[in-house]
Amino acid sequence: MEYPIYTVLGILFVIYLFITIYNRNKSKRRRSKKFMDGYQREDRKKKEK
């Protein structure tokens, strides 16, 4: 190991990529219509009763 700083930076970069990809996938799922399927607002529920 001649260059430990590059090894550490490489590992941090890989961790950063994993976190970024994970968050991107979560936000795509959150934006999908399936996420809010069947949801009704509280005030609409009260009006229906």
TAVEN-V875022 format. One record per residue. PHI is phi as a letter, one per 30 degrees, with the letter a starting at -180 (NA if undefined). NEAR is the number of other C-alpha atoms within 8 Angstrom. D_FIRST is the distance of its C-alpha to the first C-alpha in Angstrom with 1 decimal. Layout:
phi->PHI near->NEAR d_first->D_FIRST
phi->PHI near->NEAR d_first->D_FIRST
//
This chain:
phi->NA near->3 d_first->0.0
phi->d near->3 d_first->3.8
phi->b near->6 d_first->5.6
phi->d near->7 d_first->6.0
phi->d near->6 d_first->9.7
phi->d near->7 d_first->9.8
phi->d near->8 d_first->8.5
phi->d near->8 d_first->11.2
phi->d near->8 d_first->13.6
phi->d near->8 d_first->13.4
phi->d near->8 d_first->14.2
phi->d near->8 d_first->17.0
phi->d near->8 d_first->18.3
phi->d near->8 d_first->18.7
phi->d near->8 d_first->20.5
phi->d near->8 d_first->22.6
phi->d near->8 d_first->23.6
phi->d near->8 d_first->24.7
phi->d near->8 d_first->26.7
phi->d near->8 d_first->28.3
phi->d near->8 d_first->29.4
phi->d near->8 d_first->30.7
phi->d near->8 d_first->32.8
phi->d near->8 d_first->34.1
phi->d near->8 d_first->35.3
phi->d near->8 d_first->37.0
phi->d near->8 d_first->38.8
phi->d near->8 d_first->40.0
phi->d near->8 d_first->41.4
phi->d near->7 d_first->43.0
phi->d near->7 d_first->44.7
phi->d near->8 d_first->46.1
phi->d near->6 d_first->49.8
phi->d near->5 d_first->49.2
phi->d near->8 d_first->47.6
phi->c near->7 d_first->51.0
phi->d near->6 d_first->53.2
phi->i near->4 d_first->56.3
phi->d near->5 d_first->55.7
phi->b near->6 d_first->58.8
phi->d near->6 d_first->59.0
phi->d near->6 d_first->60.7
phi->d near->6 d_first->63.7
phi->d near->8 d_first->64.4
phi->d near->9 d_first->64.5
phi->d near->7 d_first->67.1
phi->d near->6 d_first->69.2
phi->d near->5 d_first->69.4
phi->d near->4 d_first->70.8
//
